[in-house]
Amino acid sequence: MKLSVTLTLFIALVTAAGSARALDYASVAVSSAILYDAPSLKAKKIFVVNRYLPLEQVVSLDDWVKVRDSSGSLAWIEKHALNSKRFVAVITPLATVYQSAETDAPVAFNTRQQVALEWLESSGNGWVKVRHPDGMTGFVRATEVWGD
């Protein structure tokens, strides 16, 4: 009986620890990549995605990664098509990027929905430091981007 209780507690702790891990994001590294419904080149092609698109890594196999996009859809992508350099995608119609992590700071720039911004760091207080493809940097609210 003691072994059963100990084993149950161990399984519960391992499960809780696994679900508490931080989300693991990657970005598409190639100019375009295909998302598949299974980890095989013979699988059904679902969608073509562009460079810099952030994807959450769910499962990693030898040459394939199961990923989730900002809509919550799951698909498989070849591992070589991903890059550990992180980007976030703007999910609001227009996002304001500020010079510092506060809404009364001067505006650095505005950017439109679906623009990929390089992720530089998360502030931990609801802000993400980003870099625009033009080189401008600033802070955007985490609620306005996906991939953080």
N, C-alpha and C positions, 0 to 999 in steps of 0.2 A: 504494500500500500504506500509506504514512504517513497519508493522508487517512482511510482506512478505520479504522485504529487510533485516530486522534484522534476521529473521529466516534463510535466505540464507547465510548471513555472519556467523552466528553461526555454521551452518552445515559445511561450508568451513573451519572454524577454527578447529573444532573438527576433521575433516578428515585430515587436515594438521598435527595436533598434533599427531594423531595416526600413520601416515606414517613416522614421524620423530623419532619414538622411536628406541632405540637400538635393534639390533637383539638379540634374546633370544636363547642361545644354551644350550644343555644338552648332556650328553654322555650315551651310553648304559652301564648299571650297572651290567648286568648279563652276564654269559659266552656266551650265544647266545640268540637272541630274533627274533621274527618273525615280519615282516612288512606286513600289510594287506591293501587291497584296500578300506576298509570301517571300521568303528569303531565297529567291532563285531568279536568274535571268529569264527563265521560261515562264515565270509567274505572270499574272495579269498586270499590265502597266496601268497605274491609277492616275498619275499626274506628273507633270514636269515642273520642277522648281528651279528658281534662279539662285545665283551666287548670293551669299550673305544671309539667306533666309535662316532664322534661328529655329532649331528643332530640339525638343526635349528627348534625350536618349532614354529609352525605356528598357530595352534588352539589347545586349551586344553578343553576337556570335563571332565566329572566325572572320568572315569577310562581310558580314551584314550587321546592320543596326536597326532595331525596331524603334521608330520615332513617333512623336506626337507633335502636331502643329498647333497653331494658335486657336484653331477651331475645335481642337480635341480629337481630330481624326488620327487614326493610327495607320502606319504604313511601314514598309521596309525600304532601306536605302543601302547601297553599297558603301562599306566603311571608308573606302578611299575617297569618296565624294565629300566627306565631312572634314571639318577643320576644328581644332580646339579654340581658335580665335573666335571670341564671342561677339555676337551682334544681337540687337533687340530690334523688333519691328514696331513701328508706331501703329496703334490700334484705334486711335481716336481720329476724327476727321482732320483736326489740326492740333498739333502739340506745341506748347510753348516751352522752349528750353531757356533756362535762366543762367546767369553768370555764377550764382551760388545756390545752394539748396534751400531756398526760401521764396515764397511767391511775391514778396515785395522787393526782391532783387531785380536789378536791371535785366532785361530780356537779351539773351545772346542771339537767338534766332528762333524762327517758327518753322515747323516742318509738317508735311502732309502725311496722311494715312498711308501705310505700307512702305514708307521709306525705312531702309535699314540703317541703323546707327550703330557704330562700334561701341560695345559695352566696355567701359573702363573700370568701373567699380560700383558697388552698391553701398549706399551710405548707412543702410540699416534703419533709417527713419523715414522710409517712403520715397526716397529719391535715388536716381541712378545717374551716375556721371557718364556722359556719352560724347562721342566724336562724330560729327557729320562727315560725309564723304569729301566735302570741301575743306575739311581741316578744322572747322570751328568746334569748340568744346563747350560743354555746359552741363546743367543738371535738369533732368526731366522727372516729373512725377512718375513713380513706378506704375501707377494705375493707367498711364497713357501709353505704355509699351508692353510688349510680350517678349519673354525670353530672359528675364532677369532671375 
